[in-house]
């Protein structure tokens, strides 16, 4: 009888100790995370094992970078994050470096990395490269996956990335990629845009993004002065 009582007491003590340890870990996590705790309520990211995937589908890098996140109406600063362009998921790294968590996307309004804002346009996240009351130039990354065999036995997957640029103007999303496509959208500015590109040695093949930003910004300025 005494042994049974001692056993029950030990089980109770172990249970209390385990609960206390769990509560301590949780309190430490809450202390580290602070007000950002609600962002870490999602599922743990399964990731992409290198034995199965030859590359990654993240927009910027597979490494976590520091960014600001507008989540559920609140702005959280300096959050370690990366964006999965294939699944359209924002992944954050817990401050205590224990796990990578998928943020509940329905509550993510935007996130900002290196001064570039990533927001939804047509239910898909895009990078806002230039914005004014009249127009926006955005970058969209479309990622697909390709299956392949290795040694006729093992299957590996490779992500294919397709980067496109669009001008949002008058409720329309119009693709742009070179000077000709930009001039087509601004028929009254063809001469000025062609001269501007020549004067600044813009190269839409080698430096497509920066050339598009410069040209769109210049076109918007011309329209604003008329």
N, C-alpha and C positions, 0 to 999 in steps of 0.2 A: 504493500500500500504506500509506504514511504517512498519507494523507488518511483512509483507512478506519479506521486505528487511532485517529486523532484523533477521528473521528466517533463511534466506539464509546465512547471515553473520555468525550466530552461527553454522550452519551446516558446513560451510567452515572452521571455526576455530576448530571445533571438528575433522574434517577430517585431518586438518594439525597437530593437537595435537596427534591424533591416529597414523598418519604416523611417526611423530617425535618419539613417544614412541616405535613404532615398530623398527625404525631405531636405537634407543638407545639400545634396547635389542639385536639387531643384532650386533651392534658395540661391545657391551660388550661380546657377544659370540665369535666374531672374535678375540677380545683382549685376551680372556681366552684361546682359541684354538690355535691362532697363525698360524704357518705353517701347522698344522695338520688339518686345516679346510676341505680340500678336502676329508679326510677320513670319515667325518661326513655327506657326501652327500647322503648316502643310506637311505633306509626305516627304520622306527622305528620298533624295534623288538616287536612282539605281546606277546612273552613270553609263559610260561606254567603255568596257574593258578593251584594252589594246589587242588582246588575243582574238577579239571578234570584230572590232572596228579598226580600220587602218588610219582613220583621222577623226576629227571631231566636228560637230555641227554648231559650235558656239560662234556668235556673231563677231566678237572682238578677239577673244582668246580663250583657251581652255583654262588659263590661270584666272584667279579671282582678282578683280580690280575694284578700287574704291569708287563708289558712286552714291548719289542721292536718290532716294526712292519716295515718290508720292504715293502713299498707301492709305487707303480708307480716309482720304481727306487730310492726312497729316504728312509732313515732310520729314523723312528720316535721313540724316546725313552720314557720310562716310561708312556706307554699308559694303562689305565685301560681296561682290556679285559677279555673275556671268549670265548671258542670255542664250538660251537654246533656241536657235532660229528654226530648227527642224520641228520641234514640238511647240514653239511659241511659249516658252516657259522661262520665267525669271528664277534663277537659283541663287540663294544666299548662303553664305558660310557662317555658322554660328560663331560668336566671338570667342567661345572657349574651344574652338577648332575640333568639335566632336563629330559634326555631320554637315552634309550639304542638303539644304532643305528647299523644296519647291514652294515658292510664294503663291498663295491663293490669287490667281490671275484676275479674277473678277473684281478684286479690290485694288489692283495696281493701275493707277492713272497714267503714270509716266516714270521714267528714271533717267538720270543724267550722268554721263561719264565723260570726263575730259571736256566739259563745256558743251557737249552735244546732247540734245534732248531726244529721247526715244518715246514716242507716243503712238496711240492707236489712230490709224486712218483706214477707213473701210474694214474695221474689225481686225486689223493686222498691225503689228508694231513696225514703225518705220523710224529712220533717223531724220530729224529735221535739220537740214543743212543751211537753209535760208528761209526766213519768214518775215512777212510784212502783212499789213491789212489787206493787200491785194492778191498776194500769192505766196505759195510755199514750194520750195524745192526739197524733195525727200529722197532718201535712199532706201531701197527695199532689198533684202537678201532672201532669196527663195532657195531652200535646201531640199534636195531629194536624196534618196539612198539607193545605191546600186549593189546588188548581190553578186558575189563571185566565188569560185571554188579555188581552194589552195591544195595542191597535191592530190587532186581528185577525191578528196575526202572531207577536208575541213572547209567550212563556209565562212567567208569574211565579208564584211560590208564596208562600202566606201561612200562617204557623203560628197555629193556634188553641189557646188555653190554657184548661184547665178545672181549677180548683182545688177540691179536696174535702177534708173533714176526717173522720177516723175515730177511734173509741175502740176501743182494743185491750184486751179484758177477757175473762178466762176462755177464752182461745184463739180468740176471735172478733174480727173486724174489722167494727165497726158504724158506719155513716155518721151523722154529726151535722152540723147546720147552723144550728140555732136552739134557743131555749129549750125548745120543745115536744119536739123530738127528744131532747134531753138528759134531760128529765123522764121520757120514755118508757123510758129505760134505767135510771132510778132511781125506780121507782114508789113506793117508801117514803119518798122525799125530795121529793115534788112541792111540798108546801107551803113547805118551807124554801128550795128552789131558786127558786121564784116570788118569795118575799119578798126573797131575796138579790138577784135581778136587778132588782127594783123599787127597792130601797134604794140600789143602786149605779148606777142609770140605765144599765144595760147595753143596748146597741143592736146586735143581731145582724145587722142589715142594713148599717149603716155601718161598724161595728167588729166584724166577725164573729169574726176570729181572737182578739183580746184578750178578747172576751166569752166565747168558748168556753173559753179557758184559765182565766179566773177562775171560771167556773161549775164546770168539771170539778175544778179544784183544791179548791173549796169542798165539792163533793160527796164527794170522796175524804177530806177532813178529817173530815166528818160520819161517814163509815163507819168511820174509824179510831178515833173516840171512842166508838163504840158497843160 
